[in-house]
Amino acid sequence: MFWSTTTFADAGTQQIDSVLLDVDTLTLEKLLDVTVLLEQCRQGHRRLLEYLQSPEQLHAMLDYITVEPSKDIPVSSQYKYANIVCEVLTSEISFAEKIVAGVEYEYLHKLFNFFKQKTELPLNPLLASYVCRVLNDVITRKHDQVNTIRVLGYIIESDTDVIELLLTHLGTTSVCDFVYKLTMDIKEQDTRNNLLEWFNKADFVQRLMSRMGMRDAEVHEGVDRLVNDYLDAFREALSPSLDRASNADPLFLALTSPKTMEVLLSAMFDHSVVCESSIKYGLNIVAALMGIPKKQQQSVVQKSWAPIYCSPQDITVDPEVHKLVASRFSSLYNILCTEPKGKIMILTYGEAQFRVGTMRLSIAKFFAQVSSLRDPTFIEEMIDNGVLRYLIFMFWQNQWNGFLHRDIERILLNILLMPSRNAGIKFVSNLL
């Protein structure tokens, strides 16, 4: 061949050098426009890295990913440099080292200050993804734990309540991912334990659950996703060979404690008007904390006739948690008895005279999951509070709602297939 890899590498180096040597016209933007910039950063171009990692240029690059672009810039170009800067900052470990080594955490402060935007306005999701990606790169680099320790030091020593900032924006997917990685992806176990002990002192898990009391569906979805990701990770670690498999993990203990369930249920129900998204996603969290994996929650769709069984390898649940959940069955019954308001739905067979609604359908699904635990206490509470009788009434009232029928059918199957016949007999006698 008449070309070689070396030729291309030399051409890229020469292109960067020609821009750097033209001091009179050299600007950060001109450098960011060079097509081989990222390649040269990854190859460790010394002069290029020295320029980009100078305090002035680092501040300028961080401004691109933390400050909203001017509306005067054409939409197609507004985030051009922000995207390139994000790639540059995550291309080489020396950038992470420079970011954490700033005087008085100046660079980290600029990154975390991004989350201080007005709480009534949602974060710019694109800029949030850039900021979180840079922070993720800093804390998850495998070569050196010094960067991670300095980030954690900033979080602990900062005058700003960093936890509150992050929890406020859990409705943004990238922030939710960053919180997960911050608490779970730290490789050094001692460092992680120290961080989680501080998080526990700051009531991180309780404050996370209290977000279910907000009237923001995106935040509710973010909390549901984060909690289920945590529990899935602990479930996968159920192996004696893994340090995090033990039930002594600070985050695991905080998540599965009765106090956490109490805060969650209070945030969901202790309001004059319940929030539909809070009930929907909150019940998903309750089911997960009761030991029902999210994969099993979703498997409900596969076979309507198959009763749900909880895996014997699932997390151990405190009996007090079951009592707290059972005590809220009356609240769920009251919601079931409240028919949602709205226009009559026109379906293929005609008008639907009665509406089930997303919230009541979520409650029916939750009771199907609870019945899978085969706990006589739950079944008796469902009977005593009139839940089963009303669900059967809804079954006949909504003759064409297959989703509702599937969940009620599963409840009945789980009751009738229980090892103890007392609950089944009580159920049949209650119907008669």
C-alpha positions in Angstrom: 0.0 0.0 0.0 1.1 3.5 -0.7 -0.2 4.9 2.6 0.3 3.9 6.3 -1.1 4.5 9.7 2.0 6.5 10.6 1.4 8.8 7.7 -2.2 9.6 8.9 -1.0 10.1 12.5 1.7 12.5 11.4 -0.8 14.4 9.2 -3.1 14.8 12.2 -0.2 16.0 14.4 0.9 18.5 11.8 -2.7 19.8 11.5 -2.9 20.4 15.2 0.6 21.9 15.4 -0.2 24.3 12.6 -3.2 25.6 14.6 -1.3 25.8 17.9 1.6 27.6 16.4 -0.5 30.3 14.8 -0.7 32.3 18.1 -2.2 35.4 16.6 -5.4 33.6 15.5 -5.4 30.7 18.0 -8.8 30.4 19.9 -10.4 27.5 21.7 -13.2 27.4 19.1 -10.7 27.2 16.2 -9.1 24.3 17.9 -12.4 22.6 18.6 -13.2 22.8 14.9 -10.2 20.6 14.0 -11.5 17.2 12.9 -8.6 15.2 14.4 -8.8 16.9 17.8 -10.2 14.0 19.7 -7.8 11.5 18.1 -4.8 13.7 19.1 -6.1 14.0 22.6 -6.3 10.3 23.0 -2.8 9.9 21.5 -1.5 12.2 24.2 -0.4 15.2 22.1 1.7 17.0 24.7 1.4 20.6 23.4 -2.3 20.2 22.7 -3.1 18.8 26.2 -1.0 21.6 27.8 -3.1 24.2 26.0 -6.5 22.6 26.7 -5.7 21.9 30.4 -4.6 25.5 31.2 -7.0 27.1 33.8 -8.3 29.6 31.3 -9.3 26.9 28.7 -10.6 24.5 31.2 -13.0 27.1 32.6 -14.0 28.0 29.0 -14.7 24.4 28.1 -16.7 23.8 31.3 -18.8 26.9 30.5 -19.8 25.3 27.2 -21.4 22.3 29.1 -22.8 24.2 32.0 -24.2 27.5 30.5 -27.2 27.7 28.2 -26.1 28.7 24.7 -27.2 32.0 23.3 -30.6 32.0 21.5 -28.9 34.1 18.7 -26.9 31.0 17.6 -28.7 28.9 15.0 -30.4 25.9 16.6 -28.3 23.4 14.5 -25.1 24.9 16.0 -26.1 25.7 19.6 -24.7 22.6 21.2 -21.9 21.9 18.7 -19.0 22.9 20.9 -20.7 21.5 24.1 -20.7 18.1 22.5 -17.1 18.3 21.4 -16.0 19.6 24.8 -17.7 16.7 26.5 -15.8 14.3 24.3 -12.6 16.0 24.9 -13.0 16.1 28.7 -13.7 12.3 28.8 -11.0 11.4 26.2 -8.0 11.3 28.5 -7.4 10.6 32.2 -5.3 13.7 32.6 -8.5 15.8 32.2 -10.1 14.1 35.1 -7.0 14.7 37.2 -7.0 18.4 36.3 -10.7 18.8 37.1 -10.3 17.3 40.6 -7.0 19.1 41.3 -8.5 22.6 40.8 -7.8 25.2 43.5 -10.5 24.9 46.2 -12.4 22.6 44.0 -13.0 25.4 41.5 -13.8 23.0 38.5 -15.9 20.6 40.6 -17.8 23.6 42.0 -18.6 24.8 38.5 -19.9 21.4 37.5 -22.0 20.8 40.6 -23.2 24.4 40.4 -25.0 23.5 37.2 -27.6 21.7 39.3 -28.4 24.9 41.3 -30.6 26.2 38.5 -34.0 27.3 39.5 -35.9 24.3 40.8 -39.1 25.3 39.1 -37.4 25.0 35.7 -36.3 21.5 34.5 -32.6 21.1 33.7 -31.6 21.3 30.1 -31.4 17.5 29.5 -28.6 17.7 26.9 -26.3 19.9 29.1 -27.2 17.7 32.1 -26.1 14.6 30.1 -22.7 16.3 29.4 -22.1 17.4 33.0 -23.1 13.9 34.4 -20.9 12.2 31.8 -17.9 14.2 32.8 -18.6 13.6 36.5 -19.1 9.8 35.8 -15.8 9.7 34.0 -14.0 11.3 37.0 -15.4 8.9 39.6 -15.3 5.7 37.7 -11.8 5.8 36.2 -10.2 2.5 37.2 -6.6 3.7 37.1 -6.6 5.8 40.3 -8.9 6.2 43.2 -7.5 9.6 44.1 -9.9 11.4 41.8 -12.9 9.6 43.3 -11.8 10.5 46.8 -11.4 14.1 45.9 -14.9 14.2 44.4 -16.4 12.6 47.5 -14.4 15.1 49.6 -16.0 17.9 47.7 -19.5 16.4 48.2 -19.0 16.0 51.9 -17.2 19.3 52.6 -19.3 21.5 50.3 -21.4 24.2 51.9 -24.1 23.3 49.3 -26.3 20.4 50.0 -25.2 18.3 47.0 -27.6 15.5 47.9 -30.6 17.9 47.8 -29.4 19.3 44.4 -29.2 15.8 42.9 -32.5 14.6 44.3 -34.3 17.7 43.1 -33.5 16.8 39.5 -34.1 13.0 39.6 -36.6 13.5 36.8 -33.6 14.0 34.5 -32.4 10.6 33.3 -28.7 11.5 33.3 -28.9 12.8 36.9 -30.6 9.5 38.0 -27.8 7.5 36.3 -25.1 9.7 38.0 -26.6 9.2 41.5 -26.6 5.4 40.9 -23.0 5.4 39.7 -21.9 7.6 42.6 -23.3 5.2 45.1 -22.6 1.8 43.3 -19.8 2.1 40.9 -17.0 3.1 43.3 -14.5 0.2 43.1 -12.8 0.6 46.4 -15.1 -0.9 49.0 -13.7 1.1 52.0 -14.2 4.3 50.1 -17.7 3.4 49.1 -18.6 2.4 52.7 -17.4 5.7 54.0 -19.4 7.6 51.5 -22.6 5.5 52.2 -22.2 6.0 55.9 -22.1 9.8 55.3 -25.1 9.4 53.0 -27.0 7.5 55.7 -26.2 10.3 58.2 -27.7 12.8 55.7 -30.9 10.6 55.4 -30.3 10.0 51.7 -32.7 7.1 51.3 -35.5 8.7 53.4 -35.1 11.9 51.4 -35.2 9.9 48.2 -38.5 8.3 49.2 -40.0 11.6 50.3 -39.7 12.7 46.6 -42.8 10.6 46.0 -44.8 13.3 47.7 -43.9 15.8 45.0 -46.4 16.3 42.2 -43.9 15.5 39.4 -44.4 12.4 37.4 -40.9 12.5 36.0 -39.4 12.6 39.5 -41.6 9.7 40.6 -40.4 7.7 37.6 -36.8 8.5 38.4 -37.2 7.4 42.0 -38.8 4.1 40.9 -36.1 3.4 38.4 -33.3 4.2 40.9 -34.6 2.1 43.7 -35.3 -0.9 41.4 -31.8 -0.5 39.9 -30.3 -0.7 43.4 -32.3 -3.8 44.4 -31.5 -5.5 41.1 -27.8 -4.9 41.7 -28.0 -6.4 45.2 -30.0 -9.3 43.9 -27.3 -10.1 41.3 -24.7 -9.9 44.0 -26.2 -12.7 46.0 -23.0 -14.7 45.9 -20.7 -15.5 48.9 -17.7 -14.5 46.8 -18.8 -10.9 46.5 -18.3 -8.3 49.2 -21.5 -6.5 48.4 -23.6 -9.7 48.6 -23.7 -9.4 52.4 -26.7 -7.9 54.0 -24.3 -5.5 55.8 -24.2 -3.1 52.9 -25.2 0.3 54.3 -27.3 1.2 51.3 -29.1 -2.2 51.3 -29.8 -1.9 55.1 -31.2 1.6 54.6 -33.4 0.6 51.7 -35.0 -2.4 53.3 -35.6 -0.8 56.7 -39.1 -0.3 58.0 -38.4 3.4 58.4 -37.8 3.7 54.6 -41.2 2.0 53.9 -42.9 4.2 56.4 -41.6 7.4 54.7 -42.5 6.1 51.3 -46.1 5.2 52.3 -46.5 8.5 54.0 -45.3 10.4 51.0 -47.8 8.5 48.8 -51.0 8.6 50.9 -50.8 11.4 53.5 -52.2 14.1 51.3 -55.7 15.4 50.9 -55.6 14.6 47.2 -53.5 11.6 46.1 -51.3 12.0 43.0 -51.8 9.4 40.3 -48.2 9.1 39.2 -47.1 8.8 42.9 -49.4 5.9 43.4 -48.5 4.2 40.1 -44.7 4.4 40.6 -44.8 4.2 44.4 -46.6 0.8 44.3 -43.8 -0.4 42.0 -41.3 0.6 44.7 -43.3 -1.0 47.4 -43.5 -4.3 45.5 -39.7 -4.2 44.9 -39.0 -3.5 48.6 -41.2 -6.4 49.5 -38.9 -8.7 47.5 -40.7 -8.9 44.2 -38.1 -8.2 41.4 -39.1 -5.8 38.7 -38.5 -8.5 36.1 -41.2 -10.6 37.8 -43.4 -7.5 38.0 -43.2 -7.2 34.2 -43.6 -10.9 33.6 -47.3 -10.4 34.7 -48.0 -9.9 30.9 -46.7 -13.2 29.7 -49.2 -15.8 31.0 -52.4 -14.7 32.6 -53.0 -18.1 34.1 -49.6 -18.5 35.7 -49.4 -17.6 39.4 -46.4 -15.5 40.4 -43.7 -17.1 42.6 -41.0 -15.1 44.4 -37.5 -16.5 43.9 -36.0 -18.1 47.0 -32.9 -16.0 46.3 -34.8 -12.7 46.7 -33.9 -10.2 49.4 -35.0 -10.9 53.0 -37.9 -8.6 54.1 -38.4 -7.4 57.6 -41.9 -8.6 58.8 -42.5 -5.0 60.1 -42.4 -3.9 56.4 -45.3 -6.3 55.6 -47.3 -4.9 58.5 -46.8 -1.3 57.3 -47.9 -2.2 53.8 -51.0 -4.1 55.0 -52.0 -1.1 57.2 -52.4 0.9 53.9 -54.8 -1.5 52.2 -57.8 0.6 53.5 -56.3 3.6 51.7 -56.0 1.6 48.5 -59.5 0.4 48.8 -60.8 4.0 49.1 -58.9 4.9 45.9 -60.4 1.8 44.2 -63.9 3.0 45.1 -63.4 6.4 43.5 -64.2 6.2 39.8 -62.0 8.5 37.7 -63.6 11.5 36.1 -63.4 12.2 32.4 -65.1 11.8 29.1 -66.8 8.5 28.1 -64.4 6.4 26.0 -65.5 5.3 22.6 -64.3 1.7 21.9 -64.9 -0.7 19.0 -67.8 -2.3 20.7 -69.4 1.0 21.7 -69.2 3.4 24.7 -67.4 2.4 27.8 -69.8 3.4 30.5 -67.3 2.8 33.4 -63.7 3.9 33.5 -61.0 2.0 35.3 -58.2 4.5 35.0 -54.4 4.1 35.2 -54.3 4.5 39.0 -56.9 1.8 39.8 -55.3 -0.5 37.2 -52.0 0.0 39.0 -53.6 -0.9 42.3 -55.1 -4.1 40.9 -51.7 -5.1 39.5 -50.1 -4.4 42.9 -52.6 -6.7 44.7 -51.8 -9.4 42.1 -48.1 -9.0 43.0 -48.9 -9.0 46.8 -51.0 -12.2 46.5 -48.0 -13.9 44.9 -46.2 -13.7 48.2 -48.7 -16.3 49.6 -48.8 -14.5 52.9 -52.1 -15.3 54.7 -52.0 -11.9 56.5 -52.1 -10.0 53.2 -55.0 -12.2 51.9 -57.0 -11.7 55.1 -56.4 -7.9 55.0 -57.6 -7.8 51.4 -60.8 -9.7 52.4 -61.4 -7.7 55.6 -61.0 -4.4 53.9 -63.4 -5.3 51.1 -60.7 -5.1 48.4 -61.4 -8.6 46.9 -65.1 -8.1 46.8 -64.7 -4.7 45.1 -62.2 -6.0 42.6 -64.6 -8.8 41.6 -67.3 -6.1 41.2 -65.0 -4.2 38.9 -64.4 -7.5 37.0 -68.0 -7.8 36.0 -68.5 -4.0 35.7 -65.7 -3.7 33.1 -66.4 -6.7 30.9 -64.0 -5.7 28.1 -60.9 -4.6 30.2 -58.5 -7.5 29.6 -55.7 -5.9 31.7 -58.0 -5.7 34.8 -59.3 -9.3 34.2 -55.7 -10.6 34.0 -54.7 -9.2 37.4 -57.9 -10.3 39.2 -57.7 -13.8 37.7 -54.1 -14.0 39.1 -55.2 -12.9 42.5 -57.9 -15.6 42.7 -55.5 -18.2 41.4 -52.9 -17.3 44.1 -55.5 -17.5 46.8 -56.9 -20.8 45.8 -53.4 -22.3 45.3 -52.2 -21.3 48.7 -50.7 -24.1 50.9 -53.0 -23.0 53.7 -56.6 -23.5 53.0 -57.9 -21.1 55.6 -57.5 -18.1 53.4 -59.2 -19.8 50.5 -62.1 -20.9 52.7 -62.5 -17.4 54.2 -62.5 -16.0 50.7 -65.2 -18.3 49.4 -67.4 -17.8 52.5 -66.9 -14.0 52.1 -68.2 -14.2 48.6 -71.2 -16.3 49.6 
